[in-house]
Amino acid sequence: MMTSLPVTGWRGAGRTKDQREVAMNFNSVMIGSEDPKRLVDYYTKILGKPAMSEGGYDGWQIGSGWITIGPHDEVKGKNPTPGRLILNIESEDVKGDFEKFRAAGAKVVREPYNVGEESPYWIATFADPDDNYFQLMSPM
């Protein structure tokens, strides 16, 4: 019987024996676009030069996972529901990185906000040219 992987820890920490045997790791999120070049140009301004460019796909490694962009024949126009799937990028300095992203041309959806009155966690939300949301967020 397969059990779901908890979100705590890496490489087996906090997992049952059955879960460790699964040996899964987050690989990537692929953002499909009708105009991938436009998205690659946008994310390059924010994240720097892609670490991978091959076969019409470009990608940036963030932590152990990747954000990749490429063509997809089922994607047309902008995302009609941008809040359905949000990419979260962990940042030790949400406010500082928010300013860097904004200065690089990121479209601001919501400026940094604290998730609770006494919470140490901060989140800032942006949108790319296809209206896909991504956030900077404090480590959990």
Secondary structure by P-SEA (a helix, b strand, c coil): cbbbbbccccccccccaaaaaacccccccccccccaaaaaaaaaaaccccccccccbbbbbcccbbbbbbbbccccccccccccbbbbbbbccaaaaaaaaaaaccccccccccccccccbbbbbbbccccbbbbbbccc
